[in-house]
Amino acid sequence: MQGSIHALIDELSEQGNFHRDKEDYQKSREIFQRLLELQTKELGEDDISVAVTLKYIGNLLEKEGNYSEALETMKRSLAIQSKKLGDTHDSANTYKDMGRLCLQLENFEEAEEMYRKALDIMGDMQPKSSDFVEASQPLVISLQMQGKLSEAIKVQKLLLSKVLEMHGEDHSEVPLIYMGIAKLLENKNRMDDAIQMLDKSIEICYRLRELGDFDRPLVLAGALDNKVALLSQQGKFEGSAEVLKKSIVIIKEELGEMHPTLAEKYETLSQVYLHQDMLEDGFNAITKALEIRRKALGNDHPDTKEFVAQLEVIKRGKNAKALNQQGVKMNLQGNSETAMQLFQEALGAHKEIFGDAHLYTAEVYENISAVKVEQGLLQDGIAASAQALKIRRKQLGDDHPDTKVRMEAHRSLLKRLLENRK
């Protein structure tokens, strides 16, 4: 009789696994439920095999999206495991499963509790680094969702120390952990510290590539992109272009010369150049982006049309800048009337393309001011100078060297006006 019971248990288990592998989760769960009833009746409700079957059922309920019932089922499984075996590797994995379910239910406090318990159990064993990663990363998420950023950073740093202890710095998980710490530091607005973490991640990625021991080059591209984003947020565009070019090289190597992702990179590169007044380089970058978009999506796709519009704006910006430069040239040649016409045309174009408060617009106002003063129209020159100064103060602040120079020049004009009235 006992042999036939065990044979039936084995048969039900095999059938349940068969349907699970075929992704027929409801049928699989129904079979495991029958198996659970049989095990409970014949072996007792505290038998360890009951715990295993409960865990199977919990996993299937999760697959079906029934997270609350899955969590309760996992808790029943864990109670038997703890009673029969104490804290084991299997119970640590069950805590991780329960933590995952708590995240799905947005119960972040309980998720934190589950993942911490899993880590506590693993701390008394000799688990693989991947086990620590699987518990630590979602723990970080649960802490982030509770706003516990400092705690999340501590967990990431503890994970880093564990992986370094086990494998040393040249391990594929290490750059990812540095990137995770960088993101948390960014969320705390510690941009310089975040960039340091990204630099460390990038350094290790390149070293692993040289060793032929890094099979995730897109991780490196991601770290480079994140650094560009942080530098750009701080207005540090000078170094951003070179970092972004390295990311572009990796994307080309991995995904090909015309992959849509490259269009996004070139668009970002264009913006980086434009922020540095490098219109020609910005134009070339957006032209490359447009070429990729056209090939991937066709001329009539909204994204392609958006790139065409951006290209047109840059073209007009180049023309506006050219008008301003021609005006400067005419004025140096003594042709102030032609210069003023060019400056007025450039001013209208700059306002339309770059806006009333752009530094390019301030530059045109300054040129107009200089010509007006030379023509003896001091009040008009002061008015144009005041417009330029207003823009510089707004964009750069009063303490910027360029603003201070313009403030001094404006004061000199006002002083001249007062002296002329005496």
MIKE-302243 format. One record per residue (C-alpha): residue number from 0; x negated, y, z negated. Coordinates in pm, 1 decimal. Example, Ala and Ser with C-alpha at 12.3 -4.5 7.8 and 13.67 -1.06 7.14 Angstrom:
2
+-----+----------+----------+----------+
|  nr |       c1 |       c2 |       c3 |
+-----+----------+----------+----------+
|   0 |  -1230.0 |   -450.0 |   -780.0 |
|   1 |  -1367.0 |   -106.0 |   -714.0 |
+-----+----------+----------+----------+
//
This chain:
422
+-----+----------+----------+----------+
|  nr |       c1 |       c2 |       c3 |
+-----+----------+----------+----------+
|   0 |      0.0 |      0.0 |      0.0 |
|   1 |   -278.5 |    241.0 |    -97.3 |
|   2 |   -452.9 |    173.3 |    234.0 |
|   3 |   -140.4 |    256.9 |    433.2 |
|   4 |   -102.2 |    586.8 |    241.9 |
|   5 |   -456.7 |    688.0 |    323.9 |
|   6 |   -403.8 |    586.3 |    686.0 |
|   7 |    -93.5 |    808.8 |    701.5 |
|   8 |   -284.2 |   1096.8 |    541.8 |
|   9 |   -559.9 |   1060.8 |    801.0 |
|  10 |   -305.7 |   1042.4 |   1083.7 |
|  11 |   -120.9 |   1356.9 |    971.1 |
|  12 |   -447.7 |   1542.1 |    926.3 |
|  13 |   -557.4 |   1444.2 |   1275.6 |
|  14 |   -224.3 |   1553.5 |   1426.1 |
|  15 |   -234.2 |   1884.9 |   1240.9 |
|  16 |   -584.4 |   1958.6 |   1365.8 |
|  17 |   -485.1 |   1860.1 |   1719.6 |
|  18 |   -200.2 |   2111.3 |   1734.4 |
|  19 |   -411.0 |   2378.3 |   1565.0 |
|  20 |   -681.1 |   2337.4 |   1830.8 |
|  21 |   -408.1 |   2376.8 |   2095.4 |
|  22 |   -305.4 |   2700.7 |   1914.4 |
|  23 |     38.9 |   2562.2 |   1838.0 |
|  24 |     17.8 |   2701.6 |   1487.6 |
|  25 |    379.4 |   2649.6 |   1383.2 |
|  26 |    375.8 |   2279.5 |   1477.7 |
|  27 |     37.8 |   2236.7 |   1309.0 |
|  28 |    164.5 |   2404.8 |    992.2 |
|  29 |    474.1 |   2183.0 |    981.4 |
|  30 |    252.7 |   1872.1 |    999.5 |
|  31 |     16.9 |   1998.0 |    729.7 |
|  32 |    319.7 |   2080.6 |    514.4 |
|  33 |    428.7 |   1714.5 |    540.6 |
|  34 |     71.8 |   1612.6 |    457.8 |
|  35 |     78.4 |   1841.3 |    151.1 |
|  36 |    399.0 |   1685.6 |     23.1 |
|  37 |    253.2 |   1334.9 |     68.8 |
|  38 |    -77.0 |   1423.6 |   -103.4 |
|  39 |    101.7 |   1591.6 |   -393.2 |
|  40 |    327.3 |   1290.7 |   -445.0 |
|  41 |     62.8 |   1019.4 |   -407.9 |
|  42 |   -256.4 |   1189.8 |   -535.0 |
|  43 |   -126.9 |   1452.6 |   -774.4 |
|  44 |    -81.6 |   1829.3 |   -735.9 |
|  45 |   -430.7 |   1902.5 |   -869.1 |
|  46 |   -617.3 |   1670.7 |   -631.7 |
|  47 |   -890.7 |   1850.1 |   -440.3 |
|  48 |   -745.5 |   1725.5 |   -110.2 |
|  49 |   -432.2 |   1927.2 |   -192.3 |
|  50 |   -650.5 |   2238.5 |   -219.3 |
|  51 |   -801.0 |   2167.3 |    123.4 |
|  52 |   -458.3 |   2123.9 |    284.5 |
|  53 |   -326.6 |   2439.3 |    117.3 |
|  54 |   -617.6 |   2628.6 |    267.3 |
|  55 |   -537.7 |   2488.5 |    612.1 |
|  56 |   -177.6 |   2602.5 |    572.0 |
|  57 |   -290.6 |   2945.3 |    452.1 |
|  58 |   -510.6 |   2987.3 |    758.8 |
|  59 |   -223.1 |   2888.0 |    987.8 |
|  60 |     13.8 |   3132.2 |    817.3 |
|  61 |   -247.1 |   3401.8 |    878.9 |
|  62 |   -261.9 |   3305.5 |   1248.1 |
|  63 |    116.3 |   3349.0 |   1260.1 |
|  64 |     88.5 |   3694.0 |   1099.5 |
|  65 |    252.9 |   3591.4 |    770.3 |
|  66 |    -16.0 |   3749.0 |    550.8 |
|  67 |    174.0 |   3765.9 |    221.2 |
|  68 |    266.0 |   3396.0 |    220.5 |
|  69 |    -84.1 |   3309.2 |    343.6 |
|  70 |   -233.8 |   3495.3 |     46.5 |
|  71 |    -14.4 |   3316.0 |   -206.0 |
|  72 |    -99.9 |   2979.9 |    -46.9 |
|  73 |   -472.9 |   3059.7 |    -65.3 |
|  74 |   -435.9 |   3150.7 |   -431.5 |
|  75 |   -280.5 |   2808.0 |   -500.7 |
|  76 |   -573.1 |   2644.0 |   -319.9 |
|  77 |   -827.4 |   2847.5 |   -516.9 |
|  78 |   -665.3 |   2759.4 |   -851.2 |
|  79 |   -715.5 |   2388.2 |   -781.3 |
|  80 |  -1073.2 |   2440.1 |   -655.1 |
|  81 |  -1166.6 |   2640.5 |   -966.7 |
|  82 |  -1006.6 |   2386.4 |  -1201.7 |
|  83 |  -1167.6 |   2082.6 |  -1039.9 |
|  84 |  -1505.0 |   2212.1 |   -919.3 |
|  85 |  -1566.5 |   2553.7 |  -1071.5 |
|  86 |  -1731.3 |   2823.9 |   -861.1 |
|  87 |  -1866.5 |   2672.8 |   -540.4 |
|  88 |  -1958.1 |   2779.3 |   -190.1 |
|  89 |  -1609.2 |   2671.9 |    -79.6 |
|  90 |  -1441.2 |   2885.1 |   -344.0 |
|  91 |  -1655.0 |   3181.6 |   -238.7 |
|  92 |  -1528.9 |   3130.8 |    116.5 |
|  93 |  -1171.2 |   3115.9 |    -14.2 |
|  94 |  -1222.1 |   3447.9 |   -191.5 |
|  95 |  -1344.8 |   3592.1 |    140.3 |
|  96 |  -1034.7 |   3456.7 |    315.6 |
|  97 |   -815.0 |   3614.5 |     49.5 |
|  98 |  -1002.3 |   3943.0 |     80.5 |
|  99 |   -938.3 |   3942.8 |    454.5 |
| 100 |   -567.0 |   3890.0 |    393.6 |
| 101 |   -560.6 |   4175.1 |    142.0 |
| 102 |   -716.1 |   4403.1 |    403.6 |
| 103 |   -442.9 |   4300.7 |    648.6 |
| 104 |   -185.0 |   4388.8 |    381.8 |
| 105 |   -370.2 |   4717.3 |    314.3 |
| 106 |   -414.0 |   4615.6 |    -47.6 |
| 107 |   -765.2 |   4757.0 |    -61.0 |
| 108 |   -810.0 |   4741.1 |   -436.6 |
| 109 |   -735.3 |   4368.0 |   -446.5 |
| 110 |   -950.5 |   4315.1 |   -134.9 |
| 111 |  -1240.3 |   4477.9 |   -320.5 |
| 112 |  -1183.6 |   4241.8 |   -613.6 |
| 113 |  -1184.0 |   3934.8 |   -386.3 |
| 114 |  -1500.1 |   4025.7 |   -198.7 |
| 115 |  -1685.2 |   4118.8 |   -516.4 |
| 116 |  -1594.8 |   3779.6 |   -664.5 |
| 117 |  -1723.3 |   3607.5 |   -349.1 |
| 118 |  -2051.8 |   3797.6 |   -377.4 |
| 119 |  -2081.9 |   3717.9 |   -747.9 |
| 120 |  -2047.9 |   3345.1 |   -675.7 |
| 121 |  -2298.2 |   3360.4 |   -389.2 |
| 122 |  -2541.7 |   3547.5 |   -610.1 |
| 123 |  -2579.3 |   3233.6 |   -821.7 |
| 124 |  -2657.5 |   3018.4 |   -516.8 |
| 125 |  -2888.3 |   3034.7 |   -217.8 |
| 126 |  -2655.2 |   3135.9 |     64.2 |
| 127 |  -2751.6 |   3238.3 |    416.9 |
| 128 |  -2781.1 |   3607.6 |    491.4 |
| 129 |  -2476.5 |   3576.1 |    718.7 |
| 130 |  -2269.9 |   3477.8 |    411.9 |
| 131 |  -2367.7 |   3802.6 |    240.8 |
| 132 |  -2286.9 |   3998.8 |    556.5 |
| 133 |  -1943.4 |   3835.0 |    589.3 |
| 134 |  -1855.0 |   3938.3 |    234.0 |
| 135 |  -2035.6 |   4271.9 |    213.1 |
| 136 |  -1915.2 |   4438.7 |    533.2 |
| 137 |  -1541.3 |   4398.6 |    461.6 |
| 138 |  -1608.8 |   4499.2 |    100.5 |
| 139 |  -1752.2 |   4821.1 |    238.5 |
| 140 |  -1433.6 |   4872.0 |    441.8 |
| 141 |  -1214.5 |   4820.4 |    134.4 |
| 142 |  -1424.3 |   5073.8 |    -58.4 |
| 143 |  -1411.2 |   5324.2 |    227.1 |
| 144 |  -1034.3 |   5297.2 |    245.7 |
| 145 |  -1020.6 |   5379.9 |   -125.2 |
| 146 |  -1250.8 |   5678.0 |    -73.0 |
| 147 |  -1530.6 |   5513.6 |   -272.2 |
| 148 |  -1808.2 |   5614.4 |    -31.2 |
| 149 |  -2087.7 |   5615.8 |   -289.5 |
| 150 |  -1993.7 |   5262.5 |   -395.9 |
| 151 |  -1982.7 |   5156.5 |    -30.2 |
| 152 |  -2335.3 |   5289.9 |     22.8 |
| 153 |  -2456.0 |   5093.8 |   -281.0 |
| 154 |  -2308.2 |   4773.0 |   -137.7 |
| 155 |  -2473.0 |   4833.0 |    200.4 |
| 156 |  -2808.4 |   4900.2 |     36.0 |
| 157 |  -2774.6 |   4586.3 |   -177.4 |
| 158 |  -2698.1 |   4388.0 |    138.1 |
| 159 |  -3002.4 |   4542.6 |    303.9 |
| 160 |  -3227.1 |   4441.1 |     13.9 |
| 161 |  -3093.0 |   4082.8 |     28.3 |
| 162 |  -3155.4 |   4049.7 |    402.3 |
| 163 |  -3500.6 |   4208.1 |    373.8 |
| 164 |  -3585.4 |   3969.6 |     90.5 |
| 165 |  -3476.5 |   3666.3 |    295.0 |
| 166 |  -3602.4 |   3761.3 |    641.3 |
| 167 |  -3812.3 |   4074.5 |    630.7 |
| 168 |  -3748.2 |   4389.3 |    833.2 |
| 169 |  -3768.7 |   4231.0 |   1179.4 |
| 170 |  -3432.4 |   4055.2 |   1165.3 |
| 171 |  -3139.0 |   4122.6 |   1395.7 |
| 172 |  -2899.7 |   4203.9 |   1108.1 |
| 173 |  -3121.5 |   4479.0 |    968.1 |
| 174 |  -3058.5 |   4746.5 |   1236.5 |
| 175 |  -2682.9 |   4691.9 |   1201.0 |
| 176 |  -2699.3 |   4746.2 |    825.8 |
| 177 |  -2897.8 |   5068.5 |    871.2 |
| 178 |  -2631.2 |   5183.3 |   1118.8 |
| 179 |  -2360.8 |   5104.9 |    862.5 |
| 180 |  -2539.4 |   5309.0 |    596.6 |
| 181 |  -2578.2 |   5594.3 |    847.3 |
| 182 |  -2203.1 |   5598.7 |    912.7 |
| 183 |  -2125.5 |   5618.0 |    542.2 |
| 184 |  -2376.1 |   5899.8 |    493.7 |
| 185 |  -2217.2 |   6081.9 |    786.5 |
| 186 |  -1877.9 |   6050.8 |    616.1 |
| 187 |  -2032.7 |   6213.9 |    309.1 |
| 188 |  -2162.2 |   6492.9 |    536.5 |
| 189 |  -2523.9 |   6395.8 |    467.2 |
| 190 |  -2621.7 |   6434.4 |    832.6 |
| 191 |  -3000.4 |   6445.6 |    796.0 |
| 192 |  -2999.5 |   6131.7 |    579.7 |
| 193 |  -2772.4 |   5960.7 |    831.7 |
| 194 |  -3012.3 |   6046.7 |   1114.8 |
| 195 |  -3300.9 |   5898.9 |    913.9 |
| 196 |  -3108.5 |   5571.2 |    883.0 |
| 197 |  -3034.5 |   5571.1 |   1256.9 |
| 198 |  -3400.8 |   5637.1 |   1333.9 |
| 199 |  -3492.4 |   5334.3 |   1124.3 |
| 200 |  -3234.1 |   5122.8 |   1306.6 |
| 201 |  -3362.5 |   5240.9 |   1644.5 |
| 202 |  -3725.2 |   5176.7 |   1548.9 |
| 203 |  -3650.8 |   4816.9 |   1446.8 |
| 204 |  -3437.8 |   4753.2 |   1757.3 |
| 205 |  -3721.8 |   4860.9 |   1985.5 |
| 206 |  -3971.3 |   4651.2 |   1791.0 |
| 207 |  -3748.0 |   4344.1 |   1813.5 |
| 208 |  -3708.4 |   4401.9 |   2188.1 |
| 209 |  -4085.6 |   4406.6 |   2227.7 |
| 210 |  -4104.3 |   4080.3 |   2034.9 |
| 211 |  -3836.7 |   3931.4 |   2262.1 |
| 212 |  -3624.9 |   3861.6 |   1955.4 |
| 213 |  -3327.9 |   4093.1 |   2003.8 |
| 214 |  -3029.7 |   3982.0 |   2209.5 |
| 215 |  -2800.4 |   4277.5 |   2132.2 |
| 216 |  -2936.7 |   4571.9 |   2332.0 |
| 217 |  -2599.6 |   4746.8 |   2326.2 |
| 218 |  -2643.1 |   4780.2 |   1950.1 |
| 219 |  -2953.9 |   4986.1 |   2023.1 |
| 220 |  -2758.4 |   5195.0 |   2274.3 |
| 221 |  -2492.3 |   5248.3 |   2007.8 |
| 222 |  -2749.8 |   5367.9 |   1754.1 |
| 223 |  -2892.9 |   5610.4 |   2010.4 |
| 224 |  -2543.4 |   5740.0 |   2092.3 |
| 225 |  -2463.1 |   5788.4 |   1723.7 |
| 226 |  -2781.0 |   5989.8 |   1680.0 |
| 227 |  -2685.5 |   6211.6 |   1975.1 |
| 228 |  -2342.6 |   6270.3 |   1818.4 |
| 229 |  -2496.1 |   6371.6 |   1483.1 |
| 230 |  -2753.7 |   6600.2 |   1644.3 |
| 231 |  -2480.8 |   6762.3 |   1853.6 |
| 232 |  -2261.3 |   6818.0 |   1546.3 |
| 233 |  -2550.7 |   7011.5 |   1396.0 |
| 234 |  -2606.8 |   7208.5 |   1716.1 |
| 235 |  -2943.5 |   7038.0 |   1770.3 |
| 236 |  -2906.9 |   6985.3 |   2145.0 |
| 237 |  -3276.7 |   7009.7 |   2232.9 |
| 238 |  -3362.7 |   6656.6 |   2126.4 |
| 239 |  -3026.3 |   6507.1 |   2219.1 |
| 240 |  -3089.3 |   6480.8 |   2594.4 |
| 241 |  -3398.2 |   6260.6 |   2559.7 |
| 242 |  -3223.7 |   6030.3 |   2310.6 |
| 243 |  -2922.0 |   5998.4 |   2539.6 |
| 244 |  -3142.7 |   5919.5 |   2840.0 |
| 245 |  -3280.3 |   5618.2 |   2649.2 |
| 246 |  -2925.4 |   5495.2 |   2592.8 |
| 247 |  -2852.0 |   5538.7 |   2964.2 |
| 248 |  -3156.3 |   5326.1 |   3055.4 |
| 249 |  -3029.7 |   5043.1 |   2832.7 |
| 250 |  -2675.4 |   5060.2 |   2973.0 |
| 251 |  -2814.4 |   5045.8 |   3328.2 |
| 252 |  -3026.2 |   4742.1 |   3243.6 |
| 253 |  -2740.9 |   4557.5 |   3074.0 |
| 254 |  -2428.5 |   4663.0 |   3263.5 |
| 255 |  -2554.4 |   4788.1 |   3598.9 |
| 256 |  -2606.1 |   5122.9 |   3769.7 |
| 257 |  -2236.5 |   5192.0 |   3832.2 |
| 258 |  -2067.8 |   5070.7 |   3513.5 |
| 259 |  -1786.1 |   5302.1 |   3392.1 |
| 260 |  -1957.1 |   5337.7 |   3053.7 |
| 261 |  -2237.7 |   5523.1 |   3230.6 |
| 262 |  -1992.1 |   5788.1 |   3349.0 |
| 263 |  -1915.3 |   5870.1 |   2985.7 |
| 264 |  -2286.8 |   5888.5 |   2905.2 |
| 265 |  -2355.3 |   6123.1 |   3195.2 |
| 266 |  -2060.6 |   6340.0 |   3094.0 |
| 267 |  -2204.3 |   6368.6 |   2741.7 |
| 268 |  -2547.6 |   6441.4 |   2888.4 |
| 269 |  -2390.9 |   6717.6 |   3097.2 |
| 270 |  -2241.2 |   6875.9 |   2785.2 |
| 271 |  -2575.6 |   6855.5 |   2605.1 |
| 272 |  -2743.8 |   7038.6 |   2894.9 |
| 273 |  -2469.3 |   7300.6 |   2917.3 |
| 274 |  -2507.1 |   7379.5 |   2547.3 |
| 275 |  -2872.3 |   7459.7 |   2625.3 |
| 276 |  -2778.5 |   7685.8 |   2921.2 |
| 277 |  -2926.9 |   7425.1 |   3157.5 |
| 278 |  -2655.5 |   7455.7 |   3422.3 |
| 279 |  -2848.7 |   7281.0 |   3699.4 |
| 280 |  -2918.9 |   6974.2 |   3485.9 |
| 281 |  -2559.4 |   6976.6 |   3361.2 |
| 282 |  -2436.9 |   6993.7 |   3720.0 |
| 283 |  -2655.0 |   6696.4 |   3821.9 |
| 284 |  -2536.7 |   6487.3 |   3525.5 |
| 285 |  -2166.4 |   6547.9 |   3589.1 |
| 286 |  -2221.1 |   6480.0 |   3961.5 |
| 287 |  -2359.9 |   6136.0 |   3870.6 |
| 288 |  -2063.4 |   6075.9 |   3639.9 |
| 289 |  -1825.4 |   6167.2 |   3921.4 |
| 290 |  -2000.1 |   5929.3 |   4162.5 |
| 291 |  -1947.7 |   5639.9 |   3919.5 |
| 292 |  -1584.5 |   5735.6 |   3850.2 |
| 293 |  -1505.1 |   5753.4 |   4220.4 |
| 294 |  -1650.1 |   5410.2 |   4287.6 |
| 295 |  -1481.4 |   5250.1 |   3986.7 |
| 296 |  -1144.0 |   5424.0 |   3995.3 |
| 297 |  -1100.4 |   5593.6 |   4332.1 |
| 298 |  -1044.4 |   5959.3 |   4416.3 |
| 299 |   -683.1 |   5976.7 |   4298.4 |
| 300 |   -732.6 |   5847.7 |   3944.3 |
| 301 |   -670.1 |   6113.1 |   3671.6 |
| 302 |  -1017.0 |   6055.0 |   3520.2 |
| 303 |  -1181.6 |   6115.2 |   3858.5 |
| 304 |   -980.5 |   6433.0 |   3908.0 |
| 305 |  -1083.0 |   6551.5 |   3561.1 |
| 306 |  -1451.4 |   6507.7 |   3654.3 |
| 307 |  -1394.7 |   6696.6 |   3981.7 |
| 308 |  -1244.2 |   6983.5 |   3779.2 |
| 309 |  -1543.9 |   6983.9 |   3542.6 |
| 310 |  -1780.9 |   6988.3 |   3837.3 |
| 311 |  -1596.9 |   7285.3 |   3986.3 |
| 312 |  -1622.1 |   7476.4 |   3657.5 |
| 313 |  -1998.8 |   7417.4 |   3645.1 |
| 314 |  -2032.7 |   7528.2 |   4008.3 |
| 315 |  -1848.9 |   7848.6 |   3929.5 |
| 316 |  -2059.3 |   7888.9 |   3617.9 |
| 317 |  -2374.8 |   7860.7 |   3827.5 |
| 318 |  -2238.0 |   8121.7 |   4066.8 |
| 319 |  -2149.5 |   8352.2 |   3778.2 |
| 320 |  -2498.9 |   8318.5 |   3634.4 |
| 321 |  -2641.0 |   8389.5 |   3981.3 |
| 322 |  -2437.8 |   8712.2 |   4003.1 |
| 323 |  -2579.6 |   8825.1 |   3669.4 |
| 324 |  -2934.1 |   8743.4 |   3779.8 |
| 325 |  -2885.1 |   8928.8 |   4109.2 |
| 326 |  -2762.5 |   9229.0 |   3910.9 |
| 327 |  -3079.9 |   9224.8 |   3700.6 |
| 328 |  -3286.3 |   9208.3 |   4020.1 |
| 329 |  -3100.9 |   9501.7 |   4180.2 |
| 330 |  -3142.4 |   9710.5 |   3865.9 |
| 331 |  -3517.3 |   9643.1 |   3855.3 |
| 332 |  -3535.2 |   9763.8 |   4217.0 |
| 333 |  -3368.2 |  10088.5 |   4113.9 |
| 334 |  -3031.1 |  10010.8 |   4273.0 |
| 335 |  -2817.7 |  10061.9 |   3962.4 |
| 336 |  -2486.3 |  10104.0 |   4147.5 |
| 337 |  -2515.1 |   9766.2 |   4322.1 |
| 338 |  -2636.9 |   9615.8 |   3995.0 |
| 339 |  -2329.1 |   9746.1 |   3814.7 |
| 340 |  -2098.4 |   9601.8 |   4079.8 |
| 341 |  -2265.9 |   9264.2 |   4042.3 |
| 342 |  -2250.8 |   9283.2 |   3661.9 |
| 343 |  -1879.2 |   9369.6 |   3667.0 |
| 344 |  -1810.8 |   9077.2 |   3898.5 |
| 345 |  -2026.4 |   8851.3 |   3679.9 |
| 346 |  -1842.1 |   8969.5 |   3367.1 |
| 347 |  -1503.5 |   8873.9 |   3511.8 |
| 348 |  -1635.3 |   8533.6 |   3618.6 |
| 349 |  -1800.6 |   8470.4 |   3281.7 |
| 350 |  -1483.4 |   8555.0 |   3091.4 |
| 351 |  -1277.1 |   8327.7 |   3312.6 |
| 352 |  -1518.6 |   8032.4 |   3303.2 |
| 353 |  -1691.5 |   8053.8 |   2965.6 |
| 354 |  -1448.0 |   8269.7 |   2767.9 |
| 355 |  -1453.7 |   8614.2 |   2609.7 |
| 356 |  -1671.8 |   8504.4 |   2316.7 |
| 357 |  -1943.8 |   8303.5 |   2494.5 |
| 358 |  -2310.0 |   8401.1 |   2465.3 |
| 359 |  -2330.9 |   8412.8 |   2846.4 |
| 360 |  -2063.0 |   8683.0 |   2836.5 |
| 361 |  -2261.0 |   8871.1 |   2569.7 |
| 362 |  -2565.4 |   8865.3 |   2798.7 |
| 363 |  -2366.9 |   9033.4 |   3080.7 |
| 364 |  -2234.6 |   9298.8 |   2841.1 |
| 365 |  -2593.3 |   9372.2 |   2738.1 |
| 366 |  -2697.6 |   9416.1 |   3099.0 |
| 367 |  -2402.1 |   9647.3 |   3162.9 |
| 368 |  -2497.5 |   9845.9 |   2853.3 |
| 369 |  -2856.2 |   9888.7 |   2978.5 |
| 370 |  -2741.5 |  10017.6 |   3321.1 |
| 371 |  -2483.7 |  10253.9 |   3171.1 |
| 372 |  -2746.3 |  10402.6 |   2941.0 |
| 373 |  -2986.1 |  10444.7 |   3235.7 |
| 374 |  -2706.8 |  10622.6 |   3426.3 |
| 375 |  -2663.3 |  10862.5 |   3134.7 |
| 376 |  -2330.3 |  10712.6 |   3033.5 |
| 377 |  -2435.1 |  10660.2 |   2672.1 |
| 378 |  -2086.9 |  10610.7 |   2526.1 |
| 379 |  -2003.6 |  10346.3 |   2788.0 |
| 380 |  -2337.1 |  10179.7 |   2710.6 |
| 381 |  -2255.3 |  10177.5 |   2339.7 |
| 382 |  -1912.4 |  10026.2 |   2407.9 |
| 383 |  -2066.1 |   9742.2 |   2611.5 |
| 384 |  -2338.0 |   9693.2 |   2348.7 |
| 385 |  -2070.8 |   9671.0 |   2076.7 |
| 386 |  -1891.1 |   9395.5 |   2270.7 |
| 387 |  -2214.6 |   9200.4 |   2308.4 |
| 388 |  -2301.1 |   9240.5 |   1940.3 |
| 389 |  -1952.8 |   9127.5 |   1835.0 |
| 390 |  -1997.2 |   8802.3 |   2030.0 |
| 391 |  -2346.8 |   8735.4 |   1893.8 |
| 392 |  -2235.2 |   8791.5 |   1535.1 |
| 393 |  -1942.9 |   8554.6 |   1586.1 |
| 394 |  -2145.4 |   8280.3 |   1754.9 |
| 395 |  -2479.9 |   8308.6 |   1576.0 |
| 396 |  -2415.6 |   8494.3 |   1251.0 |
| 397 |  -2578.9 |   8810.7 |   1120.6 |
| 398 |  -2900.0 |   8636.7 |   1012.6 |
| 399 |  -2990.4 |   8491.8 |   1352.4 |
| 400 |  -3300.6 |   8657.1 |   1509.1 |
| 401 |  -3114.2 |   8735.1 |   1834.0 |
| 402 |  -2832.5 |   8904.2 |   1641.3 |
| 403 |  -3081.1 |   9112.7 |   1442.9 |
| 404 |  -3250.3 |   9231.7 |   1764.7 |
| 405 |  -2915.5 |   9335.3 |   1914.5 |
| 406 |  -2809.7 |   9507.9 |   1591.9 |
| 407 |  -3126.7 |   9713.2 |   1595.4 |
| 408 |  -3078.1 |   9800.9 |   1964.2 |
| 409 |  -2718.9 |   9903.7 |   1895.8 |
| 410 |  -2824.9 |  10123.5 |   1602.6 |
| 411 |  -3077.7 |  10295.5 |   1829.2 |
| 412 |  -2802.9 |  10377.9 |   2079.3 |
| 413 |  -2580.9 |  10517.9 |   1806.4 |
| 414 |  -2871.2 |  10726.4 |   1676.1 |
| 415 |  -2928.3 |  10868.8 |   2025.0 |
| 416 |  -2560.2 |  10958.9 |   2052.8 |
| 417 |  -2571.6 |  11145.9 |   1720.7 |
| 418 |  -2887.7 |  11330.8 |   1822.5 |
| 419 |  -2730.0 |  11434.6 |   2153.9 |
| 420 |  -2435.7 |  11585.4 |   1968.8 |
| 421 |  -2654.5 |  11810.4 |   1752.2 |
+-----+----------+----------+----------+
//
